[in-house]
Amino acid sequence: MKPLQAITRHNLLLLAAVVELGTGLALLLGPGLVSHWLLGIAGTDLTNLFARFFGVALLALGIACWPATTSTAAIRAMLVYNGAIALYLAYVGLFISSGVLLWPAVLFHAVMTALLFRR
């Protein structure tokens, strides 16, 4: 069996949901820390406010895409999100700011996009 054949839609959706739930919780509980590690910026009251909004949205996305059933809509939602966030994070890294975890996050989301697209 080829290694990529072992990657099922269910496993991809589970991985994506777990990562987004974890990121959402991190943004809610420690937005300044996430800002520092991901973007290389210090959290302020304003950035923390928006980071928490984003955290709530990621929690909702993770819950909505939890793979109780692997629906086409959930796959499509994660595909669009991963593709868009990979492009946006790369843009931020190239033109605005970059933290230690930015490029690994870009790579993760780009790989997830490719894997979700082929499924």
N, C-alpha and C positions, 0 to 999 in steps of 0.2 A: 504494500500500500504506500502510495506517495504521501509525504508529510502533509502537504496541503489538503489532501483528501480527508484527513482526520479532522480538519477544521470545519465544523458544521455551522449552519445558520444559527442554531440554538446556542452553541458555544460562543460564537462571535457576538451575538446579542447579549448573552450573559456577561461576557468580558466588558463590552461597551457600557452596559447598565451599571455594573459594579464600579467601573472607573468614574463614571459621571456621578453616581451617588456619593462616592468618596470625595470627589472634587467639590461637589455641592456642599457636603458637610464641612470640608476644610474651609471653603469660602464663608460659610456661615459662622464657624467657630473661630477662625483665625485669618480673617481677610488680609491683614497686614503682612503676615508671614507668607501667605500665598503670593501676594503682590511682590514681595522681596525675592522669593525663590523663582517665580515664573517670569516676572518682568524686570527685576532688578530695580524696583522703585520702592520708596518708603510709603507705607500706607498712611493716608490722612483720613480725617473724618469723612470727606467727600468720596475718596476712592473706596473706603470701607463700606460706605452706604451702597454704592453701586456694585461692589463685589458681592455683597450679601443678596442684592436683587438677582444677580447672576447665579449665586448659589441656590436660591430658591428655584430658579428655572432649571438648573441642572438636576436638582432633586426630582422635580416633576418629570423631566425627560427620562431619567433613570427608572422611575417608578412606571411610567407609561410604557417603557420598552422592556420591562422585566419579562423575561421569556417564559411566562406560563404557557403561552402559545406564541409560536414564532410567526407573527403576522407579517404580511407584506408591508403594511403601513409602518410597523415598528422598524423594520429593516430600512425602509425608505427614509424615515425620520432620522435614524442614526447615520445613514449614508450622507444625507444632506448636511447634518450637523458636523460630522467629522470632516467632510470635504471643505465646508465653509470655514470651520475653525482652524484647520491646517493652513489654509491660505491666509487667513487673517493673522494668525500668530506668526507666520513667516514674514508677512508685511511688517508687523510690529518689530520683529527681530532685525529686519534689514534697515528700517527707516526710523525707528523710535527708540526702543530700549530692549535689553535682553538680560534675562537672569539665567542662573545655572540650569534650570529645568526647562527653559523655553524650547531649545532645539530638540531635546528628547520628546517634548510634547508635540512639536511639529511632526517629527518622525512617527510617533505613535499614531497620531490622527491621520497622517497620510497612508500609513500601512493599513489602518482600519478601513479607510475609504476604499482602498484597492481591494481588500478582502471582501468587504460588504458588496462592492460593485460586482464582483465575479460570482457572488452567491445569488 
